[in-house]
């Protein structure tokens, strides 16, 4: 099976892609294109999957990623580092050709950013903690330091868990409402004392609040598309011992 690459029309002209689980060499519960270094998968398989991910999206570039911690930390990349030297962060930005920025997800929201005119790109991992904590705003701010203009930045929002698949409890809702009562808008009533959370919609609202108006959301649900995407929540509900991660990649021409 060939590697599936999902692209955004907003980022035409730039090597980029949101990948899923199709086209990899991993076996078992993480079968497919598992790129998660911390997934417990065969390291040789993961390395081959990561190589394939870059080759299909941005051939010849060097992959740079971070040790993701659900933070609001965005880091600039001037020179590449190895996987063993990944800094703790949840977004990367650069204006250097030859690099491929990669972030991994398994329900959380991947965002790829670009100011094409300025030649500045970014990639962010926005789980609920990072999204409410400010990872979108931090990524835009770091891009501005490299010469990007926020009114010129385009952002593509990739496959993420959908509202219909994301049930949360009252305590989860309260975390958001205490941060801003307006955030209640992203929750709809589910079964008793539970709610359905719109993570994609919330991320879109953070992009708008950050002044990013050129936005495309792909509207793809990681949870329900079993053969297409990895999902932490789906693996948990099934009682599986591990789960894979998919990669989103962007590079300069």
N, C-alpha and C positions, 0 to 999 in steps of 0.2 A: 504494500500500500504506500502510495506517495505521501509526502508531508503536505498536509492541508495548511494553506496560508490564507488568512482573512485580512483583507486590506480596507483602508478607508479612502474614499475619494478626496477627502480634505488633505491627505498627505501624499497625493499624487506627485511623482517626481522625486520622492525620497524612498530609499530602501526601507521598508518597514513591514511588519506583519504581526498579527495575533495568531499564535499556533494553538493547536489542541493536542489530542493524544494520537492522532492518525499519523502513521509513517515512521514509527520508532522501532527500537529493537528490544525494549524491556518486556518482561514476561510476568505472569502472575497477576496480582491485584493492581499493579501499576503498569499493566501491559500497554505498550505503545510508546509515544515520544515523551517519556518521563524525564524531565530535566532537573528534578529536585535533588540537590546535593545532600540534603538532610532527610531524604525519604526512606532510607534504609535499603534502597535498591542496589543492585550490582553496580559498583562504581565504574566499571568498564562500559556497561550499557548506558549509564547516565552520561558519561563523557562522549560517547558516540552520538547520543541524542542531542546533546548541546552542540556538537560539531555540525550535525545535520540542520539544526535550527538556524545557525548562523549562515551556513552554506546556501540554504534555500532563500533566505531573506537578504543577506548582505555579504555575498561571497568575497573573500579576501580580507574582510575586516576582522579585528580582534575583539572578542567578546569581553565586556566588562560588566560585572554584576556586583551586588551588595549582599551583605548578611542581613536579611530583612527581619525587623523586630516590631512591626506595627507602630512605627513612630511618625513624627512629623519632621524627620531629618532628611534633607536633600543635599547631596554632595556634588561638587564639580569634578569632572574628570579631565585632567590635563595629560596625564600619562597613564597607560594601562597598568593594572595590577593583576596578579594571579588569583585564582579562586581561594587559595589559602590565605591571602592577604586582604580579603574583602572587608571593607569597613562596615560597621553597623549603621544602617540607613535604610530608607524606603523609597528613595528616588535618586536619579543621577541626571546630570546635565553636562553638555559639552559643546564646544565649537570646533573640535578637532576632527578632521577627516581620518579615516582609517580605523575608527572605533565603532563597535556595535554595542549600544546600551541595551541590556537585557534585565527584565524583572520577571519573577515567577509568581504564579497565582494558582489557587484551587478553590475558587468561589469569590475571593476578594476581587476588587476592580482594578484591571490594568489600564493605565492611561498613557498614551504616546503624544508628545507635544512637539511642535516645531514652529519656529519663526523662519520661514524659508529665506526671506530677504536678508535677515541678519546672519543666517547660517548657524542657528543655535537650536539644539534638539534636547529633549528630555524624556524620561520614562519614569513612571511612578506606580507604586503598589499601594492602593488605597483600600485597606480593610476598614471596618467601621471605626476602629480606634484611630487609625491614621487620618481618615476623612474628617472626623469630628475634631481631631487634634490639630489639623492644619497642614497636612502633607501637600495638598493642592497649592495652597498659598506659598508654602516654602519652595516648591518646585518652580513656580512662576518667578518668585523673587530671585532665585539663583540664576534663572535664565536671563533675567534683566541685568544681572551683574556682568554677564557675558555679552551684552549688547542687544538682547531681544527687547521688543516692545510688547507689552501685554495685549494691546489692541490688535497686534499683528500675529499673535500666537494662535495656532490651530491646535485643537486637542481632539483625539479620537479615543472613545471609551469602549473598551473591548468586552469580551465575554465575562459575565459575572453572575452571581446568583440573583435570580429574579424575585420580586416581591411574593409571588405565589408560592415560592419554594423556601422562603426565609421566615420561619416562625420564631418569634421571640416572646419573652415573658414581660411582666409588668416592670420588673427591676431594670431591664434593658431599656424599655421606653422611658423610664424616669431619668436615666442618665442623659438622654438627649433633651428632654423637656427642661431639665434643670439647667442645661447649658444654654438653651434658647427655647422658649415656649413655642415659637413658630415651627420648630422641628417636628412637632406632633403631626404635621401635615404629611409626613413620610411614613406614617403608620396607619394601617387599616385594621379594623376589628376582625379577629379570627375566632377560634374556639374560646371557651370561657377563660378569662384572665390571660389571654394570649393575643398577639398581634402579628400582622404580616408587615415586614420592614422593606421599604423600597431603597435598597442600597444604591442602585444605579441612579435613581432620581435624586438621592441625597448628594451623590458625587457631582451630578450635573449642577445642582444648586451651588455647590462650593466653587465650581468653575465660574459660574455666573457672578458669584460674589467676589471672585478674584479678578474680575474684569476680562475674562476670556469668553468671547462671544462667538467665535468660530468653532463650533463643537459638533461632532457627530457621535451618536451613541448607536452601537450595533444591535442592542436589544437581544442578545443571545444569552440564554439561561444555562449556566454550567451544570446545575443540579439535574435538570430533566434530560439533558442530552448525553446519556450514558456512554454511547459509543464515540462521542465527539470530544468531550471535555472531561478533565478530572474535577472532582468535587470533594472537598473535605467533609462537608455535611452529609453528602450521600454515603460516603465511606463509613462515617460514624453511625448513621442510621442502619446501615447494613451489618455493622459489627465487624467490619474488615480491619485487619491488623495494621494496615498502612494505606497510604494514598499517594498518587502521583501529582506532579505539578506541571503546568504548561507555561510556556515562555512567550513573552511579547518583546519584540526587538525593533529598534530604529537606529538608523545610521545616516550620515551625510553622504551625498553623492560622491 
